[in-house]
Amino acid sequence: KSNVFDNIIVDKQNEQFCEILKNENIRIQTIVSNGQKSDENFWYDQDEHEFVMLLEGCAVLEFEDKEVKLKKGDYLNIEKHVRHRVKYTDTNKPTIWLAVFY
């Protein structure tokens, strides 16, 4: 038994990545952001689909044609090769993501 909220580290300098499960078909991790965001001209363009759910905090994901504001409990699926970036994460408290790559 494990809990995703155990061992959360609040670090204003670095995001925390914790791999929960990984095999040849799926990768599940938690990500703890503390105000971190993508660099100005950086875009993710991944070879795998990504399902993300916000467990705590708030964030804004930017796509080429829209922005999506996320709050606690919100989730979305990002198809592979859909360019996106993290425009904002909360600077006052940790933003905790659950990310499933498949």
QUIBELKA-V169663 format. One record per residue. OMEGA is omega in radians with two decimals (* if undefined). BURIAL is # if it has 9 or more other C-alpha atoms within 8 Angstrom, else .. D_FIRST is the distance of its C-alpha to the first C-alpha in Angstrom with 2 decimals. Layout:
BEGIN
((OMEGA BURIAL D_FIRST) (OMEGA BURIAL D_FIRST))
END
This chain:
BEGIN
((3.10 . 0.00) (3.13 . 3.78) (-3.09 . 7.04) (-3.12 . 10.26) (3.05 . 12.38) (3.03 . 11.27) (3.05 . 14.04) (3.14 . 16.40) (3.06 . 19.77) (-3.07 . 22.94) (-3.09 . 25.52) (-3.10 . 28.72) (-3.00 . 29.76) (2.97 . 26.84) (3.12 # 24.16) (3.10 # 20.63) (3.14 . 19.04) (3.13 . 15.45) (-3.13 # 14.82) (-3.10 . 11.53) (3.10 . 13.06) (2.95 # 16.62) (-3.05 . 18.94) (-3.07 . 22.62) (-3.00 . 22.29) (3.05 # 19.68) (-3.12 # 18.26) (3.14 # 15.69) (2.93 # 15.69) (3.09 # 15.78) (3.08 # 19.17) (3.12 # 20.29) (3.13 # 24.06) (-3.11 # 26.32) (3.13 # 29.62) (3.08 # 29.52) (3.13 # 31.28) (3.03 # 32.84) (-2.99 . 36.09) (-3.07 . 39.18) (-3.12 . 40.13) (3.06 . 36.77) (2.96 . 35.41) (3.03 . 32.34) (-2.91 # 33.57) (3.11 # 30.63) (-3.13 . 30.84) (3.04 # 27.78) (3.10 # 26.88) (3.01 # 24.50) (3.11 # 22.68) (3.05 # 21.95) (3.09 # 20.61) (3.13 # 21.18) (3.12 # 18.40) (3.03 # 20.70) (3.12 # 24.28) (-3.09 # 26.99) (3.01 # 28.46) (3.01 # 31.36) (3.13 # 31.30) (3.03 # 34.77) (-3.10 # 36.02) (-3.07 . 39.56) (-3.11 . 40.72) (2.98 . 38.54) (3.11 . 36.07) (3.07 . 32.92) (-3.12 . 31.76) (3.02 # 28.08) (-3.12 # 26.59) (3.11 # 23.20) (3.13 . 22.02) (3.10 # 24.57) (3.05 # 23.88) (3.11 . 26.16) (3.13 . 26.55) (3.13 # 28.69) (3.13 . 30.53) (3.14 # 31.06) (2.96 . 34.11) (-3.09 # 34.32) (3.14 # 35.21) (3.12 # 33.35) (3.06 # 32.63) (-3.11 # 30.83) (-3.05 # 33.71) (2.84 # 32.01) (-3.07 # 28.86) (3.13 # 28.94) (-3.09 . 30.55) (3.12 . 29.82) (-3.10 . 26.02) (2.95 # 23.20) (-3.07 # 22.90) (-3.12 # 19.35) (2.86 # 19.37) (-3.09 # 17.01) (3.12 # 19.05) (3.12 # 18.99) (-3.10 # 21.76) (* . 23.10))
END
